[in-house]
Amino acid sequence: MVIKLYLSRVSGSFVIKVEQEYIKRILEMKGINYEEIDVSDPHQAKEKEFMRTKVKLDEVEGVPLPPQLFKDDGYRGDFSGFFRAVETESLYRYLGLEAPKSEVEYIRLHET
C-alpha cells in the first residue's frame, strides 16, 4: 500500500506550490509514508501519463494538474478532496488506509 503524491517541483503556480507543501506537511505529521512523483521531471514521463489517464476527467476541466493522490494505482483525489478529508477528520478513509487507534477518526469509527 503506497500513497503516491504526484507533484511538480518547478511549477510556476504559487497555489500549486502551497497545496503540494500542505499535503506533504500533513502526511509527514501523521506519519503516513508516501512516494513523491515529480511530473515535471522528463524521466517521469510514463508516471505523468499514468496520472493523466487515471484522473477522472469528468471531475477536472482540461489537463489534470498536480497535486494528485493515488493509493497504489487507484486514484484517491486532488487537493480539495484531501483538504476536506483533513478538516472532517476522515483522512485515512480518504486515502484508503486504516486509521491508527490514536486518531480521532479511529475513535469516531469505533464508538459504541
N, C-alpha and C positions, 0 to 999 in steps of 0.2 A: 504494500500500500504506500505509494509515493504521491505526495502532493507536489504538483508541478506548477510553478508560477512563471507564466510567460510574460516577459517584460522587455523593455528597451532601455539599454544603458545610455543611448545617445539621443533620446527623444528631445525634440525642441519644445515640447509642450510642458509648461510648468505644472499643469493639472495632472498629467500622466505621471510625472516625476513624484509629485506629492502622494498620489494614490498608490503607486508602487511602494514607496517608503512606508506608508501606513500599513499596508498588507504585510510587508516584511517585519515591521516592528511588532505587530500583533502576533504573527506566527512565532517569532522568536520569544516574545513574552510568555506565550502559552506553552513553549517547549515543543511546538509541532515541527517535525522535520519536514523540509521541503527542498526541492531542487529548482534552482533558477535557470530559466532558458531564455537567453538573450536573442530575441528575434531580429535584432539589428546586426548580429554577427553573421557574416556571409557563410561561415561554416555551419550555421544552424538553419540553413535554407529548408531542409526537409522538415525540421520541427516547426518552422514558421508556416509552411504549407499545411502541415498536420493541424496546427491551431486554427488556421483559417477555414479548413474544411469541416472541422468538428464543431466550431461555434455555431449555434443555431442562428442562421442568418435572418430568420424572421424576427429575432429579438434585436438585431443590430442592423442599422442602416449602413450600407456600404461595406467597407472592409473592416473586419473586427480589429480593434486596436488594443494594445496592452493597457493595463494588466488583465490577464485572463487566468483562471484557475482550473486545474484538472486534478482528478484523483486517478492515478494510473492513466488510462486512456479515456476516461469518462469526463466529459465536460461538467464542471461544477458552477461556473458563472464568472461574472466580471466584478468590478469594484463595487457597484451599487448593491449587488446581492451580498457580497462579503460584508460591507458596512452594515447593512440591515441585520445580518446574522449576528454580528458583534453586538449591536445595540439591543437586540432582542434575546441575548443570551442563548443563541442557537447555532453558534459557530461550528461546533463539532458535527452536528446533524447536517449542516450546510455542506461541510467538507466530506461527509460520508465516513466520519470517524466516531469511535466510541469516546464519550467524554470521560475524563478522569473523575474519580469519586470526589475530589476536592473542588470541582467546578459547580457553579450554580446550576448549570444546565443538567448535570447528572442528578443533583439533588431534586430539582423540579420533576425530572422524569421518573424518579423512583419514590416520590412522595406517596404516602398511603392515605 
